[in-house]
Amino acid sequence: MAPIAFPRIACASWIISGPLSPLPKRLPGLGTRHPGQTIYPFYPCSSKRGFPIMAKILILDDLPDAVALVQKILAAKGHEVIGFTDEEQAIAWARSKDVDLLILDIKLKKLTGIEVLEEIRKVRPAVRAIMLTGYPSLETARQAKDLGALAYSVKPVDSDELEETVDRILNPSR
């Protein structure tokens, strides 16, 4: 399966919202204001303004529905989420692109999520990771912790729990 990317909103000075624009749209200047729309300042790259810094997140799960669900939840929060169901593709992508957070299923088709994390850590030692599993065990939890995973969640993951965990990992000062 090819990677699926949701749009990332870069630092912008203004966004508009309203009846003609169901999702915020970036305006380089002020652009055109339509009746009923609100124009307001938007500083996604400034934590001083209270907006979270959006992250590039890689999700790897052998189930396409699980990938789509996590993508939907996190993309709605403004993150760029790239999903994979194939381990080699995910590793190759993570080697060639910057990534802020990995969300890895432990039980995969060819490798385990632990092995994938180990491979990615060879080229990106500081990358943060969340491990997901439908088959929790002390052994996998210990291995994930030893490799520096910051969270270990049992599936099915609650959307609020996932959002809170991602926010806590990406914004540790909160």
N, C-alpha and C positions, 0 to 999 in steps of 0.2 A: 504494500500500500504506500503510495506516495505521501509525503508529508502534507498535512493540512494546516495552513496558517491563518489565524484570524488577524484582522488589522491591528496595528500598533499605533497609538496616537502619540506623536512626538511632541516635544515642547512647542507650545503654541501660545500666542498672546490672547486670542479670543476664540470662543466657540459659540455657536448658536443652537438653540433648541426651540421647538415649537411645533405647530401643526404640520408644517411642510417638511420637517426634518425629525423623524422619529428617533434617530440616534444623533448624538452630537457630531457636528461637522467642523473640521478645522478651517479657520479663515486666516490666510496669511496677513491680511490687513484687517479691515472690518468687513469687507465683502458686502453683499446685498442683504439688507434686512427686509424680511417679508412680514406682512401684517400678522400679529399674533405671536411672533417669535421674540425671544429674549436674547440679547447679546450680553455676555458677561465675561470677565477675565478668567483665564484658565491657566494654571501653572502646575501641570502634572510632574514637572521635574524639580519642584521646589517643596521640600517637606515643611518649610517655614509657613507655607500657606495652608497646610493641613491636607494636601492632596498626596496620595501615595505615589511613590515612584514606580512606574509600570515596569514589569520585568518580562524577560524572554524565558519562557518555561517549556521544557521538553517533557512530554508525557509518553511513557512506553508501557503498553499493556498488550497481551495477546488477544484480548477481546475488543473488536472495533467499537462496540457499543460503550464500553467503559472509557475508551479514549475520547469518544464523542461527548460523553457526559461530563468528564473533567474539563474538556475544552470549552464546553458551553458555560459551565459554572465560572471558570477563571477568565474567559474572554469577556464575560459580562462585567467583570471588575476592571477591565481595561488592560489586561495582560496580553502579550502576544504568546499564543500557545501553539506549539508545533507537536502534532501527535504522530506516533509510530506504532505499528504492530510487529515490526521486524527488528530484531536486536541489532543486526549488522548495519542496517540503514540508520538506526538511532545513534549508534556509536560513531559511524562515519560523519553524520551531521554534527554531532557534538564536538568532534575533533576539528572540524572546519569552521565552525561558527561559535560566537560567544553565546553562552547560556548562563542565566542567573540561577536557575533552579531545575533540578531533575525530579520528576515524580515517576518512580519505577515500581512496577509490579514485581513481586519476587518470583512467582512461578510463571515462566515463559516457555516458549516452544523449544528453542535450541540451547539457550543459556539461562542462567538464573539472573534476577535483578541484581543480586550481590555481585555476580561476575561482570555484569554490564557496568555497575558502579565502579568496580575495580579497574576496568579498562579505561573508562572515561577519566578517572582520577589520575591515570598516568600522564595525561596531557593537560588536564584541568584540575590540579590538586585542590584548589580552593572552592570548587563548585559545591553548592549546597544541595542536599538531597532529602527527599521524603520517600520512604518505602511503603508500598501498599501490599497487603496480602489477604487472601481468603483462607489461608492455612497458617495461622500464627504458631510460632514455636519459639522456645527460649533460644535455640541454636541460631535461627535466622535473625532474631532480634539482637543477639550478641554480635553476630557477624556484621550486621548493618551498623551498629553502634561503633564497632572497631574501625569500620571504613569511614566513619564520620557522618553517617546519616543523622539528621537532626530530628527526624520524627519517624515513627513506625505506626502505621494505622491499619486497622482491620477493616476489610471490605464486608459489606457495602459501606462506603464512606458517606456520611451525612454531609450535605452541601455546606451547611453552616460550619461544621467542624473543619472541613477542607479549607474554606475561606479563612477561618481563624488561624489555622496552622500555617497556611501560606503567608498570611499577613505577619504573623509572629516571626517567621523565619526571615522574611524579606525586610522587616522593619523591627529589628531586635531592641531598639531604644524605646519602643512604646510600652 
